[in-house]
């Protein structure tokens, strides 16, 4: 509510009185409000392209989930898929590799945690917790050494699993770190068997 002051003079006595304007909003008030609204819309229109560019592009979203056909992977063979820019090792282990992994004393492991995105974060690094549920011969893991991000060589090293020649990290047949500077087991991504011959990663 706007206020105005008037100076009055009566018989030589001056006085100042306040007059309160109780009128409804006028045209000028409407113009102020309309200008502010148009300005706000303009700012939003200018800012939107900058906000929108921070969203992942279509190619990235497409790679968030991939399907891998494993119908041609025989026992003792591996393939490498690419998911989110990282290699994913998919191996159908031999019965001997599975038995070797099961026989490992968990107390001797450098990293006792499964590192399996499909299980609780504190799940133990047993072979069952590292392998695909119900398909223990299958191992699906991100093929990156947990030391400095190198890509280890498969079926090599002292534990017949994976070996990183850069700094000597050795993993067993379940992808668990056994010696060398790597601090953790190789990570297992979220995945599921959608059919007996197809794995969905992501």
N, C-alpha and C positions, 0 to 999 in steps of 0.2 A: 504494500500500500504506500503510494508516494505521498510526501508531505510538503507543503509550501508555507513560507512565512510572509505575512503582510505587515507593513508598518502603517499604523493609523495615527492620526493626529486630531485631537478634539479639544478645542479651547486652549491651545498651546501646550497640551500634555500629549506627549508622544508615547505610543505603546506598540509593542510587537506581539502579534498573535500568530499562532500556528493554525494552519488550515489543512485538514486531512482530506486527500482526494479519494473518494470512495467510488469513483467511476469504474465501469467494467473495462477490461483490457481493450485498448484501441488498436488501430491499424498498425501503428509502429510496433507494438508488442508482438503482433502476429508476424510481422516481417522479421523481427529478431529471432523468433522461434523457428520460422521456416528456414531462415538462413543457417541457423545452427544445425538443423536436421539435414539439410543438403550438404553442409560441410562434413558432417559425420559419415554420411553415405559415401562421399568422395574419398575420405581418408580410408574407409574400409575397402573401396574399390581399388585404390592404389596399393594397399597393404596385402591384398589377397594373393597376387602372384608370388610375392616373397614367402608367404606362409605356405602356399601350395607346393612350391618347389622343394620344401623340406620333406614332403611325403616320398616314400620309395617309388621308383619308377616301375612300369609294368614288367620289365625284364626281371627286376629284383623280386617282385611279388610272385612271378611265375616260378622262380627258383626256391621259393620258401618251402615247397613241397614237391618231391620228385618221386616217380615210380621207376623201379629198376627190375627188369626181367632177369631172373636168375636161372631160367630153364636150361641154359647151356653150361652152367657152372657145375662141373663134376666134383666128386670128393677129392680133396687135396688141391683144389684150384681156387684162385682168387680173382676178383675183378675190382676195378676202382671206378667209382662213380664220382661226379662232382656235385656238391651240394653247398650252396651259399659261398661259393668260391673256394671251398676246401675239398680235398680228396677224402672219399669215404671208402675204406677197405671192406669188402664183403667176401668172406671166405667160408667155404664149406670144409670144415676141418675133418681130418681123418679120425678114426676111432682112437688111434694111438695119441694124437694131439689132445683129444678130449680127456683121455685117461691121465695123461701127464699133467694137464691143468687141474684136474680134480684132486690129484695126489699131493699138491703143494700145501705145505703147512702155512696157514694164514698168518701165524706169528712171524714167519720169515719174510713177509711181504714188506716192501719199503712203503707202499701206500695201501692201507687196509680198507680203503673205501672203493666201492664199485665204480663210481663215476658214470653211472648209467642214468640218463635223463628219463628213462621209463620207470625208475624206482625211486623210493625216498632217498634224499641226499646222504643219509647215514647208512645206507645198505652196505653190508660187508662185501669185500671183493672176492667172493666165492666164484667158481667157474659158472655155476648156475645163474648168478646175478650179473655175469658179464655176457652170457650167451643169449640167444633169442629164446623167449619163453616157449616151452614145448617143442623146440627144435634146437637141441643143445649143440648140434654139429655146426650151426651157423653162428658166425661172429660178424657183427656189423659195428664198425667203429671209425671215428674220425682219424684219418691217417696222418696225424701231425705229432711229432715228438713234443712232449710237454716241457722240454728244456728250453729250446730257442725256436721252435716252430719248423724244424727241418722235416723232411719226409723220410721216414725209416724204410729200410729194405726188408722185404718180406722173406720169411723162411730162412733166416740167417741169424748169426750170433750164437752165443753159448746156450741159449734156451730154446733154440729152434723156432723162435717166434719172429720178432722184428728187431732189427738192429739199426741204430742211427750212427753211421760212420763219422759224422762231424765231431761228436764229443764222446762217443762210446756208450750211449745209453742202450741197454738191452731189455727187451720185453719178452715175456713168455708166450705160449700158444693161446693165452686168453687176453693178450694185450696188456698185461700188468707189468709195471716197471720192476726189474729185478736187480739191475746194477747200472752204475753210471750216474751222471748229474741230474737227470730228469726227476722232478719231484713227485709226479703223479702218473697214474695209469692213463693210457690213452682213452679219451672220452668216447662214450657211446651216445649217439644222437637219438632223438625221439624217432621211433620207427615201429612198423607193424607189418606182418604178413597179411596182405589183402587176399591172396590166394596162395597155393602151395608154391607157385613159381613167380610171385611178384611181391616185392618189398616196397612199401611206401615210407620214405624218409621225410621227416618234417612234421 
